[in-house]
Amino acid sequence: MQKIDVAISYYGKPYQTMVTLFSLLEQSNNYIDKIYLCIEKKQPYEDAWQGIPKIKEIFEKRGVIIVHLDKFVPWMANVSPQGLDETTRLSLRYQYALEKTNKKYLLICHNDMLYHKDLIHPMIQVFERNPGENLVGVGRIGQCWNCSAFYAKLCTPEKFEDYKPSQQELLEQLEQYPTPRYKRSRELVSEGFVHPLPECRLNEYACLVNVDLYRKTTIPNGPVPYFGGVWNGSDTAAAWFRDSYLNGLRFENLYYEDYADHAPFSSVSNGNDADNNRVIYEDIEQQARDYMIKHYHADQYSASTQLQIAKMLGKRKLQKIYNKVLNRL
């Protein structure tokens, strides 16, 4: 049986993270060796840190490796990928696992997923049906909800290779169908990034990457920027997707929605809103906690874990007091 590793970026949402891990292991445990849970240096809210000891207690014995990243580098849009030092590079989302795994394939997924069927085996089967080809990624292609071509009914995830508009056609289309990221899309098209379309990417919610091809084609071994950056793109992995495609690599669309839900506790299936709205964040975290208690695990932990959390809270409070004193000087 083909074993894979998994990469998950932890940016807040401890209870949603635990639901993600529980449901992924419930559905796909036979295919998973290690799960790299990379803790970003900056978190959206202070109490996100308190979830880490809980996750550690439950999941370290299940093959989850918790990695604390040294820098906070979520976008890196204005820095050349060729010039990144090792610490910065490994702090890019998913890059640590992409460099450290010894598996042929790596599943990249968000920390706010709910799996209800095994997704890994169908993804592996797509790769196995295409032996010897330059297939680098399998998953949901395109952020079509941000794309004018989708609203114009001219493109779909299955047709992204075939729909090749001119620059002028795409600019006019953007005017006719203004998108949520209209300004950024227009900038990219005006700069000559026409095909693949600006919103084409291999969605990081849940996708499988051929690790060997990734390493051979990304900097410094090839011309392609890293998965976790934005470099002349609209979002994470868009530039990697475009440059990989233009350098001869292939992608296959597979709808993760048939196997899992993204942001299942959000009323709009959107995980970003919670990062900027504490009320939304607390609501979906409470729902995730209730779901975890009902289906997987009581929200109860050992005395040592509770002590860790208490020490963590104490340090955070002392730091806040210290910062206030400094601000008054």
C-alpha positions as CSV (number, residue, x, y, z in Angstrom):
1,M,0.0,0.0,0.0
2,Q,1.3,3.5,-1.0
3,K,2.0,5.5,2.2
4,I,2.0,9.3,2.1
5,D,2.8,12.2,4.4
6,V,0.6,15.1,5.2
7,A,1.3,18.9,5.6
8,I,-1.0,21.1,7.5
9,S,-0.4,24.7,8.5
10,Y,-1.6,25.7,11.9
11,Y,-2.9,29.3,11.9
12,G,-5.3,29.4,14.8
13,K,-8.5,27.2,15.0
14,P,-7.3,24.5,17.5
15,Y,-10.6,22.7,17.6
16,Q,-11.1,22.8,13.9
17,T,-7.6,21.5,13.6
18,M,-8.4,18.6,15.9
19,V,-11.6,17.8,13.9
20,T,-9.5,17.9,10.7
21,L,-6.9,15.5,12.2
22,F,-9.5,13.1,13.7
23,S,-11.6,12.9,10.5
24,L,-8.6,12.6,8.2
25,L,-7.2,9.7,10.3
26,E,-10.6,8.1,10.6
27,Q,-11.0,8.0,6.8
28,S,-7.5,7.6,5.5
29,N,-5.3,6.3,8.4
30,N,-4.1,3.3,6.3
31,Y,-2.5,5.6,3.8
32,I,-0.8,8.0,6.2
33,D,2.6,7.7,7.8
34,K,3.5,11.2,9.2
35,I,1.5,14.4,9.5
36,Y,3.6,17.6,9.7
37,L,1.6,20.2,11.7
38,C,3.5,23.4,11.2
39,I,2.8,26.1,13.8
40,E,3.1,29.6,12.3
41,K,5.1,32.0,14.3
42,K,2.2,34.5,14.4
43,Q,-1.3,33.5,15.3
44,P,-4.6,35.3,14.7
45,Y,-5.5,35.3,18.4
46,E,-3.5,34.7,21.6
47,D,-5.6,31.7,22.8
48,A,-4.7,29.8,19.6
49,W,-1.5,28.9,21.4
50,Q,-3.4,27.1,24.1
51,G,-4.6,24.5,21.7
52,I,-1.1,23.3,20.8
53,P,-0.5,21.2,24.1
54,K,-4.0,19.7,23.6
55,I,-3.2,18.6,20.0
56,K,0.2,17.4,21.1
57,E,-1.3,15.1,23.8
58,I,-3.8,13.5,21.5
59,F,-2.0,13.3,18.2
60,E,1.7,12.9,18.7
61,K,1.2,9.2,19.4
62,R,-0.8,9.0,16.1
63,G,2.1,10.2,13.9
64,V,1.6,14.0,14.1
65,I,4.9,15.9,14.1
66,I,4.5,19.4,15.5
67,V,7.0,21.9,14.0
68,H,7.3,25.4,15.3
69,L,8.3,27.7,12.3
70,D,10.9,30.3,13.0
71,K,9.5,33.2,10.8
72,F,6.0,34.4,9.9
73,V,6.0,34.5,6.1
74,P,2.5,33.9,4.8
75,W,2.8,35.7,1.4
76,M,6.3,36.8,0.4
77,A,4.8,38.6,-2.6
78,N,7.5,41.3,-2.8
79,V,10.6,39.2,-2.2
80,S,12.5,37.2,-4.8
81,P,12.2,33.5,-4.1
82,Q,15.8,33.0,-5.3
83,G,17.1,35.1,-2.4
84,L,15.4,33.3,0.5
85,D,17.6,32.0,3.3
86,E,16.9,28.5,4.6
87,T,15.0,29.7,7.7
88,T,12.7,31.9,5.7
89,R,12.2,29.3,3.0
90,L,11.3,26.5,5.5
91,S,8.8,28.9,7.2
92,L,6.8,29.2,4.0
93,R,3.5,27.4,4.3
94,Y,4.0,23.6,3.6
95,Q,7.6,24.0,2.5
96,Y,9.0,22.3,5.6
97,A,7.1,19.1,4.8
98,L,7.8,19.4,1.1
99,E,11.5,19.3,1.9
100,K,11.6,16.9,4.8
101,T,9.2,14.1,3.7
102,N,10.7,10.9,2.4
103,K,7.4,9.9,0.6
104,K,6.6,10.0,-3.1
105,Y,3.4,12.0,-2.4
106,L,2.5,14.7,0.1
107,L,-1.1,15.7,0.9
108,I,-1.4,19.4,1.6
109,C,-4.6,20.4,3.4
110,H,-6.1,23.2,5.5
111,N,-6.6,22.9,9.2
112,D,-10.4,23.5,8.9
113,M,-11.5,20.4,7.0
114,L,-14.0,17.7,7.8
115,Y,-13.4,14.5,5.9
116,H,-16.3,12.1,5.4
117,K,-14.7,9.7,2.8
118,D,-11.1,8.7,2.0
119,L,-9.6,11.2,-0.5
120,I,-6.1,9.9,-0.6
121,H,-6.6,6.7,-2.5
122,P,-8.6,8.3,-5.3
123,M,-5.8,10.9,-5.7
124,I,-3.1,8.2,-5.8
125,Q,-5.1,6.4,-8.4
126,V,-5.0,9.5,-10.6
127,F,-1.2,9.5,-10.4
128,E,-1.1,5.7,-11.1
129,R,-3.2,6.2,-14.2
130,N,-0.6,8.6,-15.6
131,P,2.7,6.8,-15.1
132,G,5.8,8.5,-16.6
133,E,4.0,11.8,-17.2
134,N,4.9,15.1,-15.7
135,L,1.8,15.1,-13.4
136,V,2.8,17.1,-10.3
137,G,-0.5,17.7,-8.6
138,V,-4.0,16.4,-8.1
139,G,-6.9,18.3,-6.5
140,R,-9.4,21.0,-7.0
141,I,-8.1,23.4,-9.7
142,G,-9.0,27.0,-9.7
143,Q,-10.5,29.6,-7.4
144,C,-13.4,30.0,-9.8
145,W,-15.4,32.0,-7.4
146,N,-12.9,34.8,-7.9
147,C,-12.6,34.4,-11.7
148,S,-14.4,36.4,-14.4
149,A,-14.2,33.5,-16.9
150,F,-16.2,31.4,-14.6
151,Y,-19.0,34.0,-14.3
152,A,-18.9,34.4,-18.1
153,K,-19.4,30.6,-18.3
154,L,-16.3,30.1,-20.4
155,C,-14.1,28.1,-18.1
156,T,-14.3,25.4,-15.5
157,P,-11.6,23.4,-13.6
158,E,-11.7,20.7,-16.3
159,K,-11.3,23.3,-19.1
160,F,-8.5,25.5,-17.7
161,E,-6.0,24.2,-20.3
162,D,-8.3,24.9,-23.2
163,Y,-9.6,28.3,-22.5
164,K,-6.9,30.7,-23.7
165,P,-8.3,34.2,-24.1
166,S,-6.2,37.1,-25.4
167,Q,-5.0,39.8,-22.9
168,Q,-7.5,42.3,-24.3
169,E,-10.4,39.8,-24.1
170,L,-9.6,39.0,-20.5
171,L,-9.3,42.7,-19.6
172,E,-12.7,43.4,-21.1
173,Q,-14.2,40.3,-19.4
174,L,-13.0,41.6,-16.0
175,E,-14.8,44.9,-16.7
176,Q,-18.0,43.0,-17.5
177,Y,-17.7,40.5,-14.6
178,P,-15.8,42.3,-11.8
179,T,-14.6,39.8,-9.3
180,P,-13.8,39.9,-5.5
181,R,-10.1,40.3,-6.5
182,Y,-10.8,42.6,-9.5
183,K,-7.9,45.0,-8.8
184,R,-5.3,42.2,-8.4
185,S,-6.5,40.2,-11.3
186,R,-6.4,43.3,-13.6
187,E,-2.9,44.1,-12.4
188,L,-1.7,40.6,-13.3
189,V,-3.4,40.4,-16.7
190,S,-2.0,43.9,-17.5
191,E,1.5,42.6,-16.7
192,G,1.0,39.7,-19.1
193,F,-0.1,36.9,-16.8
194,V,-3.0,35.7,-19.0
195,H,-2.8,31.9,-19.1
196,P,-3.2,30.1,-16.9
197,L,-5.7,32.6,-15.7
198,P,-4.8,34.6,-12.5
199,E,-7.1,32.6,-10.2
200,C,-5.9,29.2,-11.5
201,R,-4.1,27.2,-8.8
202,L,-4.1,23.8,-7.2
203,N,-6.2,24.5,-4.1
204,E,-4.4,24.0,-0.8
205,Y,-7.6,23.0,0.9
206,A,-6.8,19.4,-0.1
207,C,-4.4,18.4,-2.8
208,L,-1.7,15.7,-3.5
209,V,1.7,16.7,-4.8
210,N,4.4,14.6,-6.5
211,V,7.3,15.5,-4.2
212,D,10.1,14.4,-6.5
213,L,8.8,16.6,-9.4
214,Y,8.2,19.5,-7.0
215,R,11.8,19.4,-5.8
216,K,13.3,19.0,-9.3
217,T,11.4,22.0,-10.7
218,T,11.4,24.5,-7.8
219,I,14.2,26.9,-7.0
220,P,17.2,26.2,-6.8
221,N,16.9,23.1,-9.0
222,G,14.4,24.6,-11.4
223,P,12.8,27.9,-12.4
224,V,9.5,27.5,-10.4
225,P,8.8,29.5,-7.2
226,Y,7.7,27.6,-4.1
227,F,4.2,26.4,-3.4
228,G,3.7,28.6,-0.3
229,G,4.4,32.0,-1.8
230,V,2.5,34.4,-3.9
231,W,5.2,35.9,-6.2
232,N,3.2,37.5,-9.1
233,G,0.1,35.6,-8.2
234,S,-3.3,36.1,-6.6
235,D,-3.0,33.7,-3.7
236,T,-1.0,30.9,-2.2
237,A,0.3,28.4,-4.9
238,A,-1.1,30.4,-7.9
239,A,2.4,31.4,-9.1
240,W,3.7,27.9,-8.4
241,F,0.8,26.5,-10.4
242,R,1.3,28.8,-13.3
243,D,5.1,28.5,-13.6
244,S,4.9,24.7,-13.2
245,Y,2.3,24.5,-16.0
246,L,4.4,26.8,-18.3
247,N,7.4,24.6,-17.6
248,G,5.7,21.4,-18.8
249,L,4.2,20.0,-15.7
250,R,0.6,18.8,-15.5
251,F,-2.3,18.9,-13.1
252,E,-5.5,16.8,-12.8
253,N,-8.7,18.2,-11.4
254,L,-10.4,16.2,-8.6
255,Y,-13.2,17.7,-6.6
256,Y,-12.4,17.4,-2.9
257,E,-16.0,18.4,-2.2
258,D,-17.0,14.8,-2.9
259,Y,-14.9,13.6,0.0
260,A,-14.6,16.5,2.5
261,D,-16.0,19.9,3.5
262,H,-13.9,23.0,3.8
263,A,-14.7,25.3,6.7
264,P,-17.7,23.1,7.6
265,F,-18.7,25.2,10.6
266,S,-18.8,28.5,8.7
267,S,-22.1,29.6,7.4
268,V,-20.4,30.7,4.1
269,S,-17.8,27.9,4.0
270,N,-15.0,30.5,4.3
271,G,-12.2,30.1,6.7
272,N,-10.6,33.6,6.2
273,D,-13.5,35.5,7.7
274,A,-12.8,34.0,11.1
275,D,-9.2,35.2,11.0
276,N,-10.3,38.8,11.0
277,N,-13.5,38.6,13.1
278,R,-13.3,37.4,16.7
279,V,-17.1,36.8,16.9
280,I,-17.0,34.5,13.9
281,Y,-13.9,32.8,15.1
282,E,-15.3,32.0,18.5
283,D,-18.6,30.8,17.0
284,I,-17.0,28.3,14.6
285,E,-14.5,27.1,17.2
286,Q,-17.3,26.4,19.6
287,Q,-19.1,24.4,16.9
288,A,-15.9,22.5,16.2
289,R,-15.4,21.8,19.9
290,D,-19.0,20.5,20.2
291,Y,-18.5,18.3,17.1
292,M,-15.3,16.9,18.4
293,I,-16.8,16.0,21.8
294,K,-19.8,14.4,20.1
295,H,-17.9,12.3,17.6
296,Y,-14.3,11.9,18.7
297,H,-12.9,13.0,22.0
298,A,-13.9,14.7,25.3
299,D,-12.3,18.1,25.8
300,Q,-10.3,16.8,28.8
301,Y,-6.6,16.5,29.1
302,S,-3.9,15.3,31.5
303,A,-2.6,17.3,34.4
304,S,0.7,17.9,32.7
305,T,-1.0,19.3,29.6
306,Q,-3.2,21.6,31.8
307,L,-0.1,22.8,33.5
308,Q,1.5,23.6,30.2
309,I,-1.5,25.6,29.2
310,A,-1.5,27.5,32.6
311,K,2.2,28.4,32.2
312,M,1.5,29.5,28.6
313,L,-1.3,31.8,29.8
314,G,0.9,33.2,32.6
315,K,3.7,34.0,30.2
316,R,1.3,35.7,27.8
317,K,-0.2,37.8,30.6
318,L,3.3,38.8,31.8
319,Q,4.3,39.8,28.3
320,K,1.2,42.0,27.9
321,I,1.9,43.8,31.2
322,Y,5.6,44.2,30.1
323,N,4.5,45.7,26.8
324,K,2.1,48.1,28.5
325,V,4.9,49.3,30.8
326,L,7.3,49.8,27.8
327,N,4.6,51.8,26.0
328,R,4.3,54.2,28.9
329,L,8.0,54.9,29.1
